Amino acid sequence: MNETFEYVERRLEPQRKWHNEKATWNKRRFYTAEVATLLAGATIPVVNLWVTKDPFWTGVFSAVLRESLSWLPPSGSFLNFMRTGCNTGRWWKRLSGKRNCTQCGVGKYAEAHEEGRNRLLVERVENILANTTSQFIETHQSAQDTGSSEHGVDLGR
């Protein structure tokens, strides 16, 4: 039991914490981009009706807001906040599930004696972490391969 506790504290808990923090960070960025898009779109009519001494500034503000509507949604997609948040949240849930099953002795963990249960936990957690790393590398490798043009930059045009 002591070895499992050491493994959980040294390896599993830091990984769970990291995945939870990254999922939360990406979720917040995704919602911030979405709310900013909605606010920019809702503000345009207000700015257009805004009567100022200089209509030039009304046009400038309106143009800036309209332009933000053209780059805010694609930037959220480009930076993959939603997909990354979902993936890291999914890995966090899987790690938490393995920890909880081990602690409660359910499923395959109920059938194994304590030494086997500890070994099973380590094998499954390390498998999850290896899959996480593989998926990360695969995603970024395919993005690099498809995202390059003859100049090394994909402008989406």
Number of C-alpha atoms within 10 A of each C-alpha: 10 8 11 18 12 11 15 19 12 11 14 23 15 12 19 20 13 14 21 18 16 19 23 16 14 21 18 15 17 22 14 13 18 15 13 15 20 13 13 19 16 12 15 19 11 12 18 14 9 13 10 10 8 8 11 10 13 18 15 12 15 20 15 12 19 16 12 15 17 11 11 18 15 12 13 17 13 9 13 15 22 17 15 18 23 17 18 21 21 15 21 21 15 16 22 18 12 20 20 12 16 20 13 11 16 13 10 13 20 14 11 15 11 15 12 13 21 20 16 17 24 19 11 15 21 15 12 17 15 12 13 15 12 11 13 13 12 12 11 12 12 10 11 13 9 10 14 12 11 6 6 9 10 12 8 6 3
